[in-house]
């Protein structure tokens, strides 16, 4: 890479970024903790979705110490609806590790950061460059796409070498954010706005280099699989039943309505029966009140919601601490998945319409 080319990329990109960057809350701080929280939330999640969660999360847990002291259920409750809940679990575990091993301060070295649960090469590079001003690349999907088009880079090895060479000693975090911003706003997977791009004149795939087809990058498209996930809304008096999930699954640790993926040998009507067998209860009435649609990782979910009414006079002994009764109006106080939140909202609308 010629020094003149490298200097031109840095100069043009920085000038454009300072003029055109979006005003995002995590760009108003250099606090390593706040930067780390933002980068964890932004993994596989849209910027506009993250903003309110980021602001609420920092109000609830303003420091590493406050996050380290918080029970996991409280952390999950503030994460509820953001998806990919393993990130919240990793944040909680990492905060405790920081408090125990680093005196409550975010580590400023690559190896200690990479040793934290959930912190990969990109997150470590982002925190080190943005919060600590260290010359590390931060290679996410946007950066891969921008440099893949700019310099016709194909191999991961070449990409890392080129990115490391491009990152300047002065304000490396700003440069990394500028590359990411370019990929998020102009050099997008589709409908690239090359004529507005500050690097168009330097780009091997830009508007001056040839046809539109040369500017596309190959990215394997995720094909969603259809899934049926029946949910049981069990009502006893004025309260409904929640079940805390355990195990290694995506929703582990959350309080959700009983239910799960429909197996091949069951119908919707019988799929929820094992829950009632475990609870040793017999519903007095069952009715389907509607369906919700939800997408999760690689699944497109159709979730029929069944309302089961229990006799008010029946005494029910729940089998352990993994079950609890709550008022539907207080669902937001629980650490629940977005699917359960949607189902309870459907129930509340059904009750309102039935009056």
C-alpha angles and dihedrals in degrees: 000000000000116000090230091056092047092050092048092051092050095045097046094043095049093047091052094045095051089052102038110027119127117249101245123170096236090055090064093067140053093195104134092216094053091045090051093050091050094049092049092050093046092059105114092342131107119250095237091052093050099050099078092040091050093051094046093045093054091048089054096040108023095167141031089250093055091050092046091053095047119101112247091243090060091050091049091049091057090046094048112129096020093093132214090076093188086080091062091048090050091049090053093047093045093050090055090048091051091049092048101041105024105035093252094301125118108252115247097206129089097232096047090048093049089051091063116098112264096010113125133177094280096049092047091050092047094050094044094048100038101036102028102028093234121152101251128133120237108206116191130153092279093053092047090053096046096048092039088060098034096054104012090247114174110161122072090227093056091044092056093047093050095044092049090051093048097051107095127221090234115072097342092172092059091050093050091049090048091055091049092046091052091053092046097049113023111008094052127158090259134022095022113199096216097161090059093046117109090216098049095108090053097041123111089207102033131115092280092052102061146271126009091247090067090061098059122097126211115247123166108244116229111238111209118222121219118242135178113217113180116205128203118215101194114193126195111176107312097339137080131213126251128189124204112227120225135185132057098307127122092258096045113145095020127120107236143161112272110268145089147177114333110245122220095250097053138070125222090256094055101033093088096048095095089064091056091047090054091048092045092226133129118210116230092210138012129194136164108236099183145290137272129206122220138168121214125175102306099348133094102204130204108192118190110202119217122194115215117191119203125204107267091221094056115104111221126199110200113219100238142319093304090080129064142165118232139172110256090228089063097053091116090064090064129079096246136154121255089249093060091045089054092048093051090048088053089051092050091051089049091052092048092051091048095058 
